[in-house]
Amino acid sequence: MRFWQKHDLGVIGFEPSAPGICSANALYDAGREGFLAGNNDWDSDHRVILHDDADDTVNLATDDFLNDVVAGARVAVSGALGSPTTTAGVADAADVTLSSVTGDVSERLIIYQHTGTESTSDLVVSIDTATGLPVTPNGGNIGITWDNSGNRIFKL
């Protein structure tokens, strides 16, 4: 995956890793659970957060909904991901542009299922290893280009 902001962030597709405090690209436990229980549909409204780790500690095992992500750590939030696909258990979507981003240095992307209510919006994936991360917003656009190899955004 790549980002550009006149920053270009490149995110590498990945397969899930062990749960716990997040130090690499991984799925949230609640995100995996949501897919397996049929409560989370990749074709529904998923969004990307540009996250400032200095304002919030990500925990893949205990963070489950958007209300677990401190509001001050959300530097930018995308609209719904376009053109989501799930072929062969691989999540993909159209590349994303975050417009006119200002704020703190951001070290991570978080993807969540948007329900309109923070306490029911499942956290799905945390990405902190990508070309262009960390990124320092400068008021310009930040582009996120998903990986085009086998794992795309992530693979179940």
C-alpha positions as CSV (number, residue, x, y, z in Angstrom):
1,M,0.0,0.0,0.0
2,R,1.3,3.5,-0.7
3,F,0.3,6.8,0.7
4,W,0.8,10.0,-1.2
5,Q,0.4,13.5,0.0
6,K,2.3,14.6,-2.0
7,H,3.0,11.9,0.5
8,D,2.8,8.4,-0.9
9,L,2.0,5.7,1.6
10,G,2.3,2.1,0.3
11,V,0.7,-0.6,2.3
12,I,1.9,-4.1,1.9
13,G,-0.9,-6.8,1.9
14,F,-0.6,-9.2,4.8
15,E,-2.0,-12.3,6.5
16,P,-3.2,-12.0,10.1
17,S,-0.6,-12.2,12.9
18,A,-0.8,-13.0,16.6
19,P,-3.2,-10.9,18.7
20,G,-2.1,-8.4,21.4
21,I,-0.5,-5.0,21.5
22,C,-0.2,-3.9,17.9
23,S,3.4,-3.6,16.5
24,A,2.8,-4.8,12.9
25,N,0.0,-5.1,10.4
26,A,-2.7,-7.3,11.9
27,L,-6.5,-7.9,12.3
28,Y,-8.3,-6.9,15.5
29,D,-9.7,-9.9,17.4
30,A,-13.1,-8.3,17.1
31,G,-12.7,-7.8,13.4
32,R,-12.0,-11.5,12.9
33,E,-14.9,-12.4,15.2
34,G,-17.2,-10.1,13.2
35,F,-16.3,-11.8,9.9
36,L,-16.8,-15.3,11.3
37,A,-20.1,-14.5,13.0
38,G,-21.4,-12.8,9.9
39,N,-21.8,-9.4,11.6
40,N,-19.1,-7.7,9.5
41,D,-19.6,-7.6,5.7
42,W,-16.6,-6.2,3.7
43,D,-19.1,-5.0,1.1
44,S,-20.6,-2.7,3.6
45,D,-19.3,0.8,4.7
46,H,-15.7,0.5,5.8
47,R,-13.5,3.5,6.4
48,V,-9.9,4.3,7.1
49,I,-8.5,6.3,10.0
50,L,-5.1,8.0,9.8
51,H,-4.0,7.4,13.5
52,D,-1.6,9.2,15.8
53,D,0.0,6.6,18.1
54,A,1.2,9.3,20.5
55,D,-2.5,10.0,21.5
56,D,-3.8,6.4,21.7
57,T,-2.4,2.9,22.3
58,V,-3.8,0.2,20.0
59,N,-4.6,-3.1,21.5
60,L,-5.7,-5.8,19.0
61,A,-7.1,-8.0,21.7
62,T,-9.2,-5.6,23.7
63,D,-10.1,-2.7,21.3
64,D,-13.3,-3.8,19.6
65,F,-15.3,-0.7,18.4
66,L,-14.5,2.7,17.2
67,N,-15.2,4.2,20.6
68,D,-12.0,2.5,21.7
69,V,-10.0,4.8,19.4
70,V,-9.4,8.1,21.2
71,A,-10.9,10.9,19.1
72,G,-7.8,13.0,19.3
73,A,-5.8,10.2,17.7
74,R,-8.0,10.3,14.6
75,V,-6.0,12.7,12.4
76,A,-8.2,12.0,9.3
77,V,-11.0,9.7,8.4
78,S,-12.0,8.6,4.9
79,G,-15.4,8.1,3.4
80,A,-16.6,4.6,2.6
81,L,-14.1,2.4,0.7
82,G,-15.1,2.1,-2.9
83,S,-15.3,-1.1,-5.0
84,P,-14.7,-3.6,-2.1
85,T,-14.0,-7.1,-3.2
86,T,-13.5,-10.4,-1.3
87,T,-12.3,-12.9,-3.9
88,A,-10.5,-15.9,-2.3
89,G,-10.8,-14.4,1.1
90,V,-8.7,-11.4,0.1
91,A,-10.0,-8.0,1.1
92,D,-9.4,-5.2,-1.5
93,A,-10.9,-1.9,-2.4
94,A,-10.3,1.2,-4.5
95,D,-7.3,3.4,-3.4
96,V,-8.2,6.2,-1.0
97,T,-7.5,9.9,-0.9
98,L,-7.7,11.8,2.4
99,S,-8.2,15.5,1.5
100,S,-6.5,18.5,3.0
101,V,-5.0,16.7,6.0
102,T,-3.6,18.6,8.9
103,G,-2.6,17.5,12.4
104,D,-0.1,15.3,14.2
105,V,2.4,12.9,12.7
106,S,0.5,9.6,12.0
107,E,2.0,6.2,12.3
108,R,-0.9,3.9,11.5
109,L,-4.0,3.3,9.5
110,I,-7.1,1.7,11.1
111,I,-9.9,0.3,9.0
112,Y,-13.3,-0.1,10.7
113,Q,-16.9,-1.0,9.7
114,H,-18.9,2.3,9.9
115,T,-22.4,1.8,11.3
116,G,-23.0,5.4,12.3
117,T,-22.6,4.6,16.0
118,E,-19.1,4.4,17.5
119,S,-20.0,1.7,20.0
120,T,-21.1,-0.7,17.2
121,S,-18.5,0.2,14.5
122,D,-16.2,-2.9,14.5
123,L,-12.4,-2.3,14.3
124,V,-11.1,-4.5,11.6
125,V,-7.4,-4.0,10.8
126,S,-4.4,-2.0,12.0
127,I,-1.7,-1.2,9.5
128,D,1.6,0.4,10.8
129,T,4.0,-1.0,8.3
130,A,3.8,0.7,4.9
131,T,5.8,2.9,2.6
132,G,5.3,6.4,3.7
133,L,4.5,5.7,7.4
134,P,4.8,7.6,9.5
135,V,3.4,10.5,7.6
136,T,3.4,14.2,8.6
137,P,0.3,16.0,7.4
138,N,1.0,19.3,5.7
139,G,-2.4,20.4,4.6
140,G,-2.2,18.5,1.3
141,N,-4.0,15.3,0.3
142,I,-2.7,11.9,1.5
143,G,-3.2,9.1,-0.9
144,I,-3.4,5.4,0.1
145,T,-2.6,3.0,-2.6
146,W,-3.4,-0.6,-1.6
147,D,-1.0,-3.4,-2.6
148,N,-1.8,-5.1,-5.9
149,S,-0.1,-8.4,-5.1
150,G,-1.9,-11.5,-3.7
151,N,-2.8,-10.2,-0.2
152,R,-4.2,-6.7,-1.3
153,I,-5.3,-5.0,2.0
154,F,-5.5,-8.3,4.0
155,K,-6.2,-11.9,3.6
156,L,-8.4,-14.0,5.9
